[in-house]
Amino acid sequence: MGFMQKYVFRVSLSLFLAFCLAIGGVIPTATALTNEQKLVSEVWRIVNRSYLDETFNHQNWAAVRQKALEKPLTSTEAAYTAIQSMLKSLDDPFTRFLDPEQYRSLQVNTSGELTGVGLQIALNPHTGQLEVVSPIEGSPADKAGIKPRDRILKIEGFSTENLTLDEAAARMRGPIGSLVTLLIEREGEASREVSIMRDHIELNPVIAQLRTSPQGTSIGYLRLTQFNANASTELAHAINSLEKKGAAAYILDLRNNPGGLLQAGIEIARLWLDSGTIVYTVNRQGIQGSFEAFGPSLTKDPLVILVNQGTASASEILAGALQDNGRAKLVGETTFGKGLIQSLFELSDGAGLAVTIAKYETPQHRDINKLGIKPDQVVTQQPITREQIATEADLQYQAAVEILAKNAVTVGAKA
């Protein structure tokens, strides 16, 4: 999904709130609010001043606060439940509460770095077991011989059976130089303990390869997995490297990329554009802002972007910008359709709040929320495995190769 940092875009709106609280003592006065009630009120105020929909889903937002504070809040968990109930009334899945653990996890995912062992993990949808998706190349886990599909049974002797992904990841993170012991099970082998020393891990969201098409076209294949703080820099390095190796055309694979930081999407669009609008943003006051490309682009070689139903948020901003500016052809399936921008707020107790603060439009003023972006060439295919991506089994990739083969120069020295 696409979550934005506070500095990316903030809606400023001054509101004077006056509440008459002398209603039989149902709600305590401001000075008598408990910590739990203060947290609920803090969330209410952030949404009140920042939320995109000034009707708050056609309801009296002040009354929502009053209702939330009517019930006794005797614990932090009760406050969290009241907050989630308030936010649910907005009917916006992207405006949501994050408990402290979820908030820390999100910060790690978007920062582009962490201290840990370097594993991408998932819960097997059939067995519910914690599995390794892949070790990050060069990470301590990679060097320790951890393989994709290895099952993690225990972390420091603690069973992973009932752990969430966030809980498991938190247990594997830790200070640089500290050890963590994992009980690993691999298909056809007995389980074994592996001790791994934690280290600084950089999350590189870019996979880059130089390919040669059957027609002899030298193609730079770039797969972008998320828009974190490293994405623009890593992609720029990859493009420069592929240019030096003689790439004459490019495929940018944004399939199943859920987005991330808005600023990362804007910076990556600038890598491909000499000029032009990248995206328009519209807040609840109807004020329109825009982000522009100012060149020069890193390459002018032909570009095809692969998209599917999992291409969302910042991925759609990038795809829409390059499509509307005539810089790239889109191949695949209609994208997810998330045209809303969130800002992330840290709460006083260490929890977080993601709030929809604006919507975006493509350079041609297309509002794609819930509609998505239709590719220039629609190519559908059955789900493929990770190993089949960008191979002969990948129909969308093959269609992109055919488009580029008609336009790009064949292998040879570049001027």
N, C-alpha and C positions, 0 to 999 in steps of 0.2 A: 503494500500500500504505500503512498506518498506523504511523509511527514516533513514539515519545514521548520527551520530554526527561527528563533524569535527575531533575529536581526534581518531576516530575508524581507519580510513585509509586515508591517504593523498598522492596524487601523487605529487612528486616533480619534476619539469621540468623547467629549466632555459631557457628562450627564450629572444633573443634580438630583439626588434621590432623597425623598422625604417620606418617611413612613410614620404613621401614627400607631404606636405600639400599645396604646392604652386600650386593649381590647380584652379586658377581663384577665390579663396575665397569661394568656395562652402562649405568647412568645416572650421570653425574657428580654429585658432591655439590653442595649448593645454592651453596656458595661458588665452585664451578668452572663454574657454568652460563655458557654463552656468551650474548651479547645475543639471539641467535635463540631459544635455549632459554628464556630469561627471558620473551620475548614469548609463546611458547606457554604457559608456565606462568601468565602473567598472565591470558590468556584462560580457561584452565582454572579458575582461582580465581574469576573473575567468574561464570562459568556455575555453578560449584559452589555458590556462596552465593545466587544469584539466580534460577536457572531454575525455572519453574513446576512441572515434573514432577520430583518428588524421586527417581523411579526412573531418571531420565535415559534414557528409552526402554528400560527394563528391562535395563540393562547396568551393569557395574561401572565407574563414572566414573573412579575412581583408576587402573584398568587401562588405560583409554583414554589417560590422560596418560602412563603408563609406555610404552605402545606408540608414542606420538607422539615421545617423547624418545629412543627406542632408535636411530632412524636419525640419521646425522650431518646437521646443518642448517648448510650451508656458506654460505648467503646469505639475504637477507631474503625473496626469492621462495620459497625452500624452507620457511622458517618459515610464510609465508602459506599455502602448500599444506598443510602439516601442520595448521594451524589449521582450514582449510576441511574437511579430512578428519575432524577431531575433531567439528566442528559437524554435518557430514553424518550422523554416526552417531546424532544426536538425532532425525532424520527430522522436522524442523520447518523449513519453508522461511522462516519469519519470524525465526528466530534465525540471524543470518548475519554474516559478516565483511565489513568495508568497508575497502578500501585507502585510503591518505590522500587520494587524489583523489576517490574515491567518497564518502568521509566529508565532505570540504569541500563537494561538490556537494549532498549531503543537507542540510547545515547551511544552505546558501543557499536551498534550496527551502522549508525550514520557517521561516526567519527572516523571510521576507516582504520582504526588500530585498537589493539587490546593487549593485555598481558595474560597469557594462558598457554594452551598446548597447540592450538591451531587446527581445530577440527570443525567441520561443518556437520551438524547432526540433524536427525529427523526421527520422528516416531513412525515405525512401520504401520501403515494403515490397516494391515490385516492382523498382525500379532500384537501391536501396541508397544513392542520393544523399542528401546533406544538404539538407533543404528547410526553408523558413520556414513554420511553422504560422500564425503571425500576429505582427506587431509589437505590443508593448505600447503602448496608446494614449498619445500624448504623449511617448514615449521618443525618444532620438536616432535610432534606426532608423526609427521612424515618420516623424519629421520629414525624414529623408533619402530618403523615398520607397520604402522596402523594402515589398514586397507579399507577401501569402500565396502560397505555392507558388513563390516565387523560389528558385532553386537556388544554394547557396553552394558555389562550386567551390574557392576558395582563401581562407585567412585569413592575412594578412600574407605572401602569396606561398607559403604552405605548403598543399599539396593536401589536401583534406578526404576524399579517396577512401577512406582506410583508418582514418579517425578514428572513435572512438566518440562518442556524444552528449556524454558527460562531458568528453572531450578537446576537442571542438569548443567547448563552452561555456566551458571554462577558458581557451582561447586568445582568446576574445572579451571575457572579463572583464579588468579592469585598473583602474589608478588613475583617479580623476576628472580630466578634462582631457586625458588621453592619447588619441592617435589610433589607430584600427585600420582597416586597409584590407581590404575584402572584394571578391572577384571574384564578381559576381552574374550569373546567367543567367536570363532570363525567356523564357517560351514565345513564339516568333515574333520575338524580338529578339536582337541580338548581345550577347555577354557584355560587361560593363563593370565597371570598378573604382569602388567607392564608399568614400570615407574618412569615418569616423564618429567623432565625439568622445565618448568614454565619459563617463557621468554617473551620478549616484545614481538608481537605479531602484526604485520601490516596486511590489511585486507585489500588485496588487489582485485578490483571488480572486472578487470579486462583480460580476455583471452585473445591473443593475436597470433595469426599464422599466415604465411605466404603460400598461396595455392597456385597451381597451374591448371587452367581449364582444359578440356579435351581439344578445344580449338586453339590452344596455345596462349591464352590470355593470362597474364600474371595478375592474380587477384589477392588483395589483402583482405583476409577474413578477420573481422573484429566482433567478438561477442561481449556485450556489456551486461553484467548480471544485476547491478544496482547502482543507484546514483548516490554514492557516499562522498565523503570529503576528499577522497583520493581519486575519484573517477575521472575528472577532467585532466588532471596532471598525468595519470597513467595512460589515458587514451591518447593524449598528445605525444607522449613518448612512443607509444606503439605506432602511431601514424608516421612519425618522423623516421622510425626504424624501418618500417615497410617501404617508405619512399626511397630510402637509401638502397634497399634491396631490389628496387625496380618495380614495385607495384604499379600497375597501370589502371586499376579499377578497384573498387571496394565494396564489400558487403558488410553492413552493420547489423548485427543480429540483436534485436530488442525483444525477442519472444520470451514470454514469461518473466519479463523484467517489471516488478511491481512499482518501480519509481524510487523515490527517496527525496533528496534535497532539491528544491526548485532551483537554487543557484547553480548546482551542478549541471542540471539540464540546460540552463542558459549558457553556461560556459562551454559546454560541449557543442551546442549549436554554433557558437562563434568559431569553433575550430574548422567548421565546414563552410561558413558564409563570409563573403567579403563585405556585404552590407545587407540591410533589410531588417524589418521587425521580426523578432523571435516570438514574442507572446504579448498579449494585452491582459492586464488584470483589472477586475472590476469589483469594488467593494460595495457595501450595502448603501452607501450614499450615491452610488452610480459613478463615482470618480474612477476614471480610467487611467491606468498607468501603462507603460510599455517598456520593454527591454529590447535594445537594438544590437545588431552586429556592427562592428566597426573595423573588421578586417586587419590584415589580410588573412585569408584562410590558409590552412596548412597544405591543402592540396585542392586542385580543381579537377581531379580525375573523376570519372563517372561513379555514382554511388547508388546502391540499392539497399533499402532497409527492410529487414524481415520483421513482421509483426504478427501477433495472434491475439486471441481473447485474453491472454494474460499480460498483454502490454498495457501498462496503466500509468496514470499520473504523469510524473516527470518524463517517462518514456513517450507518452502521447504528446507532451509539449514539444519534445525534440522532433518526433516524427512529423507532427503537424507543421512545425516551423520549416523543416527542410522540404516537405511536400509543397506547401503553399508558396515557397520562394523558388520553386522549380529546381531545387538543388538535388533532389533524390526522388527515385521511384519507390513506392511502397509495394511489397509483395507479401501475400499471406491472407490473414483473416481480419475482419473488423475488430478493432481494439476494444478494450474493456469499457471505456467511457467514463473516466473519472476526471471531470473538469473543475474540481474544487481544490482550493489551496488551504492547507492547515498551518497554523502556527502552534509551536510547542511552548507551554508555560510550565515552569517549575513551581510547585506549591510549597507552602511553608513547612510541611512535614516530610519533604523529600519525594512526594508523589508527583505525577505529571498530569497535564491536561492538554489534549490535542483539540484545537478549536478551528472549525471552518471559518476563515476570515474573508475569503474572496473567491471569485471564480475566474477562470481564465478563458480567453478566446484565442484561436489561432490567428496568424497574420491576416487572413482573409475574413476575420470576425466570425469564425465558426465556433459556436458553443457546442462542445462535443459531450457534455455531461449526460450520461445515460444513453448516449447515441454512439459514441466511439468514432474512430476515423476509419473510413473505408479505404482499403489499399487500391492502388492503381491496377494491380493485377491480383484477382482473388484466386488463391490456391488453397484448397482444404486438404487435410491429410489426417490419417489416424494417428493417435499418439505414438511417439517413437521414444526409444530409450536414450539415456544420456550419451551412450556410446555411438548412437546412430545420428546424432546431430551433425549437420554439415557433411553427410556422406551421400552415397547413391540412394539410400533409403529415405532421405530427407527431400521430399518433393518441392517444398518451398525454397530450400537452398538451391536445388537444381534449376528451378525457374529463374532465380536471381542470376545464376551463372550464365544461363542462356541469354538473358537481357544484356548483360555486360559484354558477352562475347560478340554481340552485334555492334557494340559501340567502342570498345576499348582496343588499344593497339596490342599487338602480339608481343610475346616476350622479346626483350631486347633492351639495349641501353636507353635510358631516359635523358633527354636534353636538360 
